[in-house]
């Protein structure tokens, strides 16, 4: 995943979670399903966003030591 798509995923994660919470509260208000029954959907949405976001690459300030360790 390139930097631009990672930035996009970070930018949309918060709004998607807030929309999901709003939908769950709306379902709680206007249907017979309570929030106590529908909250696992929030975990599913967050998990899907994590999967779609991919792994972040780490930038190391110092390079890792060479294989074999120091020699005397």
N, C-alpha and C positions, 0 to 999 in steps of 0.2 A: 504494500500500500504506500502510495507516495505522500509527501507532506501535505499537499492540497486536500486530498481525500481524508486524511487524518484530521486536518483542521475543520473540515466540513462536519465530520462525525462528532467532534467535540462541540461544535456550534449548535448542532441540532439535538443533542442528547438531553439537555435541560428542558427545552420546549416540548419534546416528545413525552418526557416523564410527566410534566405538568399537565399536558393534554390528557394523558392516560388517567391521572388522578382525578381530573375534572369529569371525565367520562364515567369513571367508577362512582363518583359522588352523585352524578346525574342518574345513573342506573339505580343507585340506592334510594334516591328520592322518588323516582317515577315508576319503579317496578317492585315486584315482591322480593327481589334479591337484595340482600343487605350488603354493606361494605365488608362485613365479616365473612361473607361467602365469596366475594369477588376480589379481595386484595391479592391473592396469588397471581392474578393477571399482571399486576404491577411488577412482581418479581420476574415473570416471564418476559415482559417488555424490556426490563433492564438487562436481563441475560442476553436477549437477542441483540440489543445495542452493543453490549460488550463483544459478542461474537463478530458482529459486523465491523466493529472498530478495529479489530486486529490487534496484533502486538505492537507495542511502541518500541522503537529502536533506542537503545541507550547510547548516549555519547559519553565516553569515558574521558575524564580529564587527563588521566595518565594511562599509557598503554599497559596491557597486562604483562606480567613477567614472561620472559622466554621460557619455552619448555625445557625441562631438565634442571632448572634452578641455577643458583650461582655456583661457579666453579672455583675451587681453591688452588 
